[in-house]
Structure formats: C-alpha cells, structure tokens
Amino acid sequence: MRPSLELGRDVYAVPGNATNELSWGPNALIKQEAALVATWKDVWEAPPADLPLAPTPPEQRASSEPGTASLFGGPNFVPDEQKIFAVLRADEPTHIDESVGRLVAERSSSQIFAALFELELSGHIRTLRGKYYARPI
C-alpha cells in the first residue's frame, strides 16, 4: 500500500471473514490504514476526480459492453442461472465444488457449468483464481 500512498492514490478494502484465508489481503490493507468499505456509500462519498458522477446503470452497461452477449438474452435469468446466482454471494467467493454440491440434486453438472459460463459472459458473476466464483459488488 505504501506505493499507493506515495502516488497520492486512495486505497479501499472490503473486510472479509477473519477465518477465511482469502480475506487476509484486504484485512491486512485495512490494518495498514486503507479505507474500510462496508457499503457502496463508503466509496460513493469520496469518488476519484476522474470518475463520472452519473454511472451507467448495470442493465445498459451489460448490453453496451463488448463481450457480454448471452445466449439467453438480457438480464432475465433462465431457471439454471437463477439457481446458480442464488448460491453465489457478493461478499465471499464460492468454490465451484461447493456450488455443484449444493445444486447437483436439482441440476446436472453440465447444466451448472453452462449456467456459470453464461452468467460470467453476461457480467453477472466473475471468476476468481482457484475456481472460485462471486457476484460483483
């Protein structure tokens, strides 16, 4: 974080579960005086000078960005996508094995993988290292 401070950049961090090893990084940044982000309002209150004050709504952003096309169209989810989206959380990444384990009784693994792929392409979820998935914050 020191180079960020030296360059005059703000550093924000979302705290994570203290028992989760994936939360070590953001929690360490907060200890080093990064701004704690508890809600979207914490970031909105002090936006960078080059950030436009009228953000594009997610519906328009998803349809106008390249590479976000979905075979299922628009922000309306098909049942497989709804189930996967309900399992994933924005505040904590979910491993693919955990997602499949929760849904394997209702959906086949190929349906789950296809829904994950479609949600990722449409920008509704993001893939993290180690086969973890999360909703964007």
Secondary structure, 3 states (H helix, E strand, C coil): CHHHHHCCCCCEECCCCCCCHHHHHHHHHHHCCCEECCCHHHHHCCCCCCCCCCCCCHHHHHHHCCCCCCCCCCCCCCHHHHHHHHHCCCCCCEEHHHHHHHHCCCCCHHHHHHHHHHHHHCCCCEEECCCEEECCC
